[in-house]
């Protein structure tokens, strides 16, 4: 009898340790992917005229991801649910920020771009959250059946196009527009685009061929290693790669301030943000 209890205790201990190790591995994988996606979306949103505040964007993105992941893990009805940055909302937010910044610059009020941009992002997030909470409280999730398939397909297609255009802008620092077509065909821009296409192809093939949860984080880490190995073998210096736009430049330390103070809200350019 004592031997049976000891064997059961060992099995229980093994199950607990095994479950703990699986949770640690799963958390590590999600952390790597969240860092990669958060950094990518921060670079997408805080690009162009907003690039001087890229460090601020990284901090805001990581903090938002941490808060949302904590709340979802604590309060979600699905115990395995994990919150992370989303592609569709990120590209729409990037388009919203770019539109606002363009209107502010065109109206001559582009001296302060960070505060209005963060305010618009916060308002958009709050409105989306209120709408989703309202749908959840009203148990109105079944209303999805009234949305036609072409609408969903058009939204996904537009999201894909915005994602591709944003990726090209992040890689080349050039918008995918006709005036920039000649510059996009330059040697350096083409090399960056081809490198991005190669990684995207590798990610796609890996996800279709392998079902292991380690595929994406291992491939991301391996791609970073391959890049620096190629940089070393090619005799290129890191400073040259930064100058050519292959890597991020060192970001200055930022101080997170709340942009929705009474002064910032009073000076918010509502007219510019509402014009077409």
N, C-alpha and C positions, 0 to 999 in steps of 0.2 A: 504493500500500500504506500509506504514511504517513497519507494522508487517511482511509483506512478505519479505521486504528487510532485516529485522532483522533476520528472520528465515533463509534466504539464507546465510547471513553473518555467523550465528552460524554453519550452515552446512559446509561452506567453512573453517571456523576455525577448526572445528572438523576433517575435511579431512586432513588439513595441519598438525595438531597435531598427528593424527593417522599415517600419512605417516612418520613423523619424528620419532615417537616411533618405527615403524616397521624398519626403517633404523638403529636406534640405536641398536635394538635387533639383526638385521642381522649382523651389524658390530661387535657386541660383540661375536656372535657365530663364525663368521669367525676368529676373533682374537684368541679365545680359540683354535680352530682347527689349526690355523697357528702356534701358539706357540707349540702345541703338536707335529705336524708333523715336524716343523723346529728343535725342540730339538731331535726328533727321528733320523732325517736324519743327524744331526750333530754328534750324537753318533755313527751312522753307518759309516760315512766317517772317522771321527777322532777317530778311535779305533786302538787297537794293538799298533804298534810302534808310531802312531800319537796321542795316548791318552794323552801325556803330554801337547799337544796343544788343548785339548778339549775346554777349555774356549775360545780360539781364534776362534775355529770352531763355537761355539754358537754365538759369536758376528758377525762373517761374515755371518752366515746363517740368523740371524735376520735382519741384515742390508740389505742383498740382497733381502729378502722377502719384506721388507718395500719399497725399491726402485722399485722393479718390480710391487708391488701392486699399488703404487702411479702412475707409468707411465701407467699401463693398465687402471686404473680408469680414468686417465686424457685424454688418447689418443685412447682408444679402440672404435671401431665403435659400439660395443654392450654396452649399458649403464649399464647393470647388470653384466658385466664380472668382476670377481675378481681373481687376480693372487695369487697363493700360491705354495709352494714347491710341486714338482711332484714326484711320487714314482719311475717311470721307469727311469727318468733321474738321480735321486738320487742314485739308486742302481748301475747304470752304472758308475756314477762318483765315487762311493765308490770302485767299482772293478778296475777302472782306477787308482785311488790313491793307492790302495793296491798293484797293479802290479808295479807301479813306485817305491813305497817304498821298495818292495821286491828286485827289481833290483838294487836299490841304496845300500841297505845293502849287497847284494851279491857281488857287485863290490867294496865294501870297502869305499864308499863315503856317508855313512849314518850318518855322523856327523850332517849335517843340512838337515832335512827332510821337514820342514814346507815350506820354500821358493819354492823349486821345485814343491811341491804338489800344492800349491796355483797357481803357474804359469801354470801348466798343466790344472788345473780346469778353470782358466781364458781363456786359449787358446781354450779349448774345448767349453766353453760357447760362446766365440766370433765367432768361426767357425759355431756353430749351429745357432746363431743369424743371421749371414751373409747369410747362406743358406736359412733360413726361410724368411728373408727379400727379397732375390732374387726371391724365389718362389712367394711371395706375389706381388712384383712389376711386375713380368712377368705374373701374373694371371695364374700360372701353377698348381693350386690346383687340377685340374682334372687329373693330372698325377697319382693320387692315384689309379685310376682304373687299372693301369698296374702292380700294386703290387699284387701278388697272395695271396689268403687267407692263405695257409699254411705258408707263410713267416710271416704274421701278427700273426698267431697262435703260431708259433715257438718263435717269439720275446716276446709275452705275457707270454708264458710258461717259457722261460728263465728268464724273469723279475720276475715272481712269485717265481721261485726257488732261485734266488739271494736275493729276499726279505725275504724268509723264512730262508735261510742260514745267512743273515745279522742279522735278529732278534735273532737267536740263539747266534750269536757271541756277540751281544750287551748284552743279558741277562746273558750269562755265561762267557764272555771274552775268549771263545774258538772257534776256527774256526771249521766248520763242515767238518772235514777231518778224514780219517781212523786212523792216529796216535793219534788223540784226542778222539777216540771213547770210550775208557775206562774211561777217565776223564769226558766225557759227561754223562756217566751212574752213576756218583757219586750222592749221596743223595742230595747235595746242588744244583747241576746242574739240576737234574730232578725236584726238587721243583720249581726252577725258570722257567723251560720250561713249566711245568704244569700250573703255574700261568699265564704265557703268553698265553698259549692255552685257558685257561678259559676266559681271557679277550677278546681274538680274537673271541671266540665262542659267547660271550655275544654281542659283537659289530655286528657280522654277524646276529644273531637272531633279535637284535633290529632294524637293518636296513631293514630286510625283513618283520617284523611285524608292524612297526610304520613308518609313513611318516612325522612325525613332525621334523622340523629342529633343535629342541632342544634335540633330542635323543642323538646324538654323544657327544656334550659338556657335557650334564648332566651325561652321562655314564662315561665319562673320569673323571670328577670331583668326581663322586661317587666312582669310583674304587680307586682313590687316598685316599679318606676318609676311605674306607674299609680296605685298606692296613695299614694305620696308626692305625686304630681301632684294627685290628688283631695284630699289633705289640705291642700295649699297653696291650691288653688282654693276650698276650703270655708272658708278662714280659720282652720283648726284649728291649734293649736300642738302640737309634738311632745310636750311635757310632758302636755298634755291627753290625747293619744292613749295615752300610757303609763299615765296614771291610769285611763282607761276600759278598759284591757286590750287595746288594739289592737296594741300592740307590747310586746316584752320590756322589762322595766326594766333599767337598768344593773346588771351583776353585779359583785359585789366580787371582788377577787383571791382565788384559792383556792390552797391548798397540798395537793398530792396526797400523801396518806399511805397506807400499807399498812394496811388494816383487819383483816388476818388475823394480827396479832401474837398471842403466847401469851395476853396479857391479854384481847384482844377475843374470841378463840376460847373462852377459858374462861368469859367472861361472856355468850356468845351464848345467846339464849333458845330453846334447842332445843324445850322443851315448848310454848312459844307458837307456834313455827313449824310444829309438827307437829299442833296441834289443829285441829278443824274448826269 
